[in-house]
Amino acid sequence: MTPLERRASASLASIFALRMLGLFLVLPVFALEARKYPGGEDPALLGLAMGIYGLTQGFLQLPFGMASDRFGRKRVIVLGLVIFALGSFWAAGATDLTGLLLGRSLQGAGAVSAAVTALLADLTRDEVRTKAMALVGASIGLMFALSLVVAPLLAAAIGLSGLFGLTGILALLGVIVVVWGAPAAPAPVAAKARGSLKTVLSHAGLLRLNFGVFVLHAVQLAMWVAVPAMLVQAGLPKAEHWHVYLPAVLGSFVLMGGVFAMERRGHLKKVFLLAIALIALVQLGLLLQSSATARLWPMAGLMFVFFSGFNVLEATQPSLASRLAPAEVRGTAMGVYNTLQSLGFFVGGWLGGGLVKAWGSPALFLCCSVAMLSWLVVAWPMQAPGRVAGTIQAA
């Protein structure tokens, strides 16, 4: 990487990290702490308050991505982070569950993921794009692992309202990083040179990736409807679940160096398909574990394999999407991509809870297995993008 690329990767990864740490700090304790609010006894309203973030995020990723093509990446990122901070402070001041729901909705309205990934793509070359995206993915994974450890401690000290206040402060720190830390963004593309949404929606390679990111995040969230209970069944108290998650996340990062090496040798497609297959096998493994009494060591092994495949896909998918998308619609393409990602979160939580309630955990993991195998079939014809004189070539 050049010094500019390193600066861009580090600063934009830190923006993701600050924003996602705030979100992740709330999630492990939200369902328990929100029950203490008036209205918290309603499971349906409680679930909606948790999931509404993904819904509003999904609806607004595309408009934010398109706006970044027109008005510039940095302006849109700053606006989104400010909206996210306002939603956090609203939730911090909430006195009932309806107020929490409104705050979570406003948090989701700060949909900056598409603009941030598009800016990272603008500032990095194709040959280092996956490494840059992997740095973003690693920062998110580390924040997830950190939140599992510190969220219960912080919740006990400052409560849910304090966690939301901290989330707002972290978002404002992200604004500082955007304004003074991130490199200058390229000028917006002239109106006559901009492409259209139709260009993105008719691109076969992008459609495969959009289907994949929806499936991946639906499966990810659906899993966590059942996995914590299985770990408890295996003999691990809830307060000690990070003993499994943290080593699994950190160990999976070790494998990322091999991904970069495989990409340099032209094996990106094989790595990509292998990662999908590994997560499908994890779902089958969880199906077997849920059909009997779950055991701790097999569960820990499955979590390691899951995070290994997941982190590979988190690094390669946005990299591929940004390289496949024509430069004039890159923000729009990343908007569509992140919309499907957010909707995957929403649908995964919604359907996952319904499946477990109606038919139990085995039905959940059977459906997750079928979803991952379907993605493997859809992704199989993919062609890794080439690099020709700065122009993206894709099948």
N, C-alpha and C positions, 0 to 999 in steps of 0.2 A: 504493500500500500504506500502511496505517496503521503507526505505530511498532511495535505489537505484532506485526503480520504480518511486518514486516521482520525483527524479532528472531527470530520463530519460523522464518522461512525460512533466515536465516543460521545459526542454531544447529543446526537439523536437517540442513541441507546439510553443515555441518562434521562432524556425526556420521557421515554417509554417507562424506564425504571421508576421514576418519581411518581408518574401517574398510576402505574400498575401496583406499586407498593401500597398506595392509598386504597385502591380497590381491594386488593388481596387481604389487607389488614381487617377489613370489615367482614368479608365473606365467611371466615371460619366461625365467627361469633354472632353473625347477624340473626340467624334463626332463633338462637337462645335469648339474646338480649332484646330483640324486638318484641318478644312476648310480654315484656314488662310494660309496654306502652298500651294506652287505651286502644282497643281494637286488635291488639296482638293475639287475642284468643281465637281469631278467625283464621284458620289455616289457608283458605283460599286467598284472602287479602294479604297474608304474610308471604305466600308464594309469589303473588303478583308484585309485591314490593321488592322482592329479591330479583325477579326476572325482568321487571320493566326496564331496567338499565339496558339490557341487551336488545329489547324491542326498539326503544327510541334511538339507540346507537345504530341499529340496522337500518332504520329508515333514513337517517341523516348522513351516513357515511358517503353515499353517492353524491348528494348535493355539496358536501364539503370538498370531496375530491374534485368535482367539476369546477367549484369555485377556485380551488388552488391552481387549476389550469388557466383560469381567466385572470385572477387578481394577484397571484403569487402565493407560494407555499407558506412563507413565514407569517404573513398577515392572517391567513386562515388558521394556522396552528395556534397563534397567540389568542385569537378569538375563541377557538374551541377550548383551550385551557382555562380561559377566564370563565366561560360558561360552566365548565366542569367544576371550577372552584366555587362558583356561586351556588351550584347544586349541592356541593358538599356542605357549605355553610348553612344552607337552608335546612338540610337534613340534621345538621348539628343542633339547630334551634327548634327542631320539631318537638311537639308535645304529645302527638298521637301517631298512630300508624299511617294515617292518611298523609300527614306531613312528611313522614319518611318516604312514602311512595312518590310524592311530588318532588322531593329532593333527589331521589334516585332517578326519576324521569329526566330532571334537568341535568344531572350528571351525564346521562347517556347522550343528551343533546350536544355535549362537547365532543363530537365525533372526529378526532384528529388523526386517527390511525392511517387513513388513506393519504392524507397530506404529508405526514411524517415519512411514510415509506416511499412516497413519490419523490420527496426531497432527497432522501438517502440515495435513491436510484439516480437522480439528477447529478449527484455529486460523486458518484463512484463509477468506475469502469466495469464492463461486463465480467472481466476475469477475476475481479475481487468482490463482486456483488454478493455472492453467497457468503463469503467470509464476513462482510459488513452486516448482512441480515442475520448471520449466526450470532454476532455480537449483541444485536438487539434481542434475539431469542434467548441468549444466555442471560442477559440482564433480567428479562421477564421471569425466566426459570428461577434465578437466584432470589428475586423478590417474592416469588411464590413460596419457596422453601423458607425464607426468612420470616414471612408472615405466619407460617404455620407454627413457628417457634415463639414469636413475640406477641402475636395477636391476643391469646388468652391472658398474658401478663398485662398488656396495655388495657384490655377491656376491664380487668379487675381494678386497675388504677384510675382510669379516666372515664370509663363507661363508653357506651356506643356513641353518644354525642361527642365525646372527646376524640374518638377515632375519626369521626366525620370531620371534625375541625382540623385534625392533623392532616387528613386527606386534602382539604382545601389549601392548607399551607404548602404541602408538597406540590400541588398543581401550580401555585404561584411561583415556587422555585423553578418549575419547569419553564415558565414564561421568561424568567431571567436567563436561563440557559439558551432559549431560542434567540433572544434579542442580542445577547452579548457573547454567547459561546459557540453557536452554530455558524458555519461559514455562510457567506452571502449566497442567496439562492439565485439561480438563473432567472432572467427576465421572463415574464409570462409570454407565451406564444401569441403572435399577432392573430387577430380574429379570423382573418382570411385563411390562415394556415392551420387553424384548429380543426381537429377531426370531430366526429360525432359519437354519441352513445351507440348508434347503430354499428359503427366500426368495431366497438368493443363486444357487443352482443352477438356479432356474426363471426367472431374469431374462434375457430375450433379449439386451438390450444388454450386460450383463456377460458373457454367454457369448461374444459376438462378440469382446470385448476379451480374454478369457482365451485364446481360440483364437489371437488375434493375437499376444499376448505370448509364447506358446509358440513359434509359428512364427518370430517375429523373433529370439529368442535362440538357437533351434536353428540358424537360418541364420547368425547372427553367429559362433557358435563353430565351426560346420562350415567356414565360409570360411577361418578361420585355420589349418585343417589344411593348406591348399594355398597360401594367399596368400604366406607368407614364402618358400617355395621358388620361387614365380613371380617374386618381386622379386629373388632371387638370380640366377635365370635371366636376368632383364632387365639384370643387370650391377651390382646394388646389394648390397654385402656385408652380412651379417647385422648387424654392428655399426652400420651406417648406415641401417637401416630406419626409424629415427625421423625421418630427413630427409623421408620421405614421410608418416608417420603424424602427426607434430606439426603441420605446416602444414595438413594436411587437417582435423584436429580443431579447431584454432584458427580456421581459415577458416569452418568450418561454424557456429561460434558467432555469427558476424556475421549470419547469416541468421535467427537467432532473433528479432531485433527485428521482422522482417517477419511472423513467425508471430503475435506478440502483436497486431500491427495488424490482421491478417486476422481473428483471433478477435473483436476488438472490433467489426468490421464484419459479423459473422455468417457468416464463411466458414470456420469451423473444419472442417467436414466436407470441403470441397474440399482444404484443406491436408493433412488426415489421409490422404485417399485418394491425393493426389499423392505424399506421402512413401512410401507403400506401393509405388506404381507406380515411383518412382525406384529403390528398392532392387531391385525385380524387374528393371528395366533394367540395373542394375549386375551382377546375376547373369548376365544374358545377355551382357553385355560381358566378364565374366570367363570365361564359356564360350568365347567367341571367342578371347580371349587364351590360354587354356589349350590350345586346339586347335592352336596354332602356337607360335612362339617369342615369349614375352611381351616387350613393350616398355615401357620405364620410364615415359615420359610418359603413355601411355594408362592404365597402372596407377595412376599418381599421380592422374590425373583421376577414375578410377573410385573411388578411395579417398575423394576429396573429396566426390563425389556420395553415396557410401554414408554417410559420417559426417553429411552434411547431412540426409539422410532419417532416419537412425537417431536423431539428437539431437532432431529434431522429434517423432518417435514416443515417445522416452523421456520427453519433457515432456508430451505430450498424453494418452498412454494412461493413466498413473496418475491424472492430473487428471480424465479422463472417468470412470474407474472409481470414484473417490471421490465424484464428483457424481451418478453414477447410483445408487450404493448408498444405501439408506435409512440414516439416521444411527445407528439402533439396531443395525445389523449391519455398520457400516463396517469395523471391524477384521476381521470374518469375511470380508467381500468382498475386502479387500486381502490377507488370508491366502490365499484361493483364487487370486487374481491372482498373488501372488508365488510360490506353489507351482508354478503353470504356468510361470512365468518360470524358476525354478530347474531344473525338469524339462526345459525347453527346452535349457538349457545342457548338461545331462547327455546328453540324446538327441542333440544336435547334435555333441558331441565323439565320442560312441560311433559313430553312424552315419556321420559325416564321415570318420573314420579307416577304417571298413570299406569305404566306397565308393571312397576313393582307393586303398586296398590292392587291391581286387578289380577295379575298372574304370578307375581313373585320375581325374585332376582334372576332365576334361570331364563325366563322369557325376555328380560331386559338384555342379558348378554347374548342370547340367541339373535335378537334383532340387531344388536351392535355388530355381531359377527357377519351377518348377512349384509349390513350396510358397508362394512369395510371390504368385503369380497366384491361387492358391486362396484365400489370405487376402483379396486384393482383391475377389474374388467374394463372400466371406462378409461383408466389411465394407461392401459397396456399399449395402445397405438402411439403414444406420445413420442415426439422427437425433441431431444434437447436442443435449445436454440444455439445457432452458430454466431460467430462474430465476424462480420465482413465490413471493414472500413467504417466502423462505427454504426452500421445499420443492422438492426436486428433481423435475422432470418429465422423463420419458424414454420413448422408444419402444423 
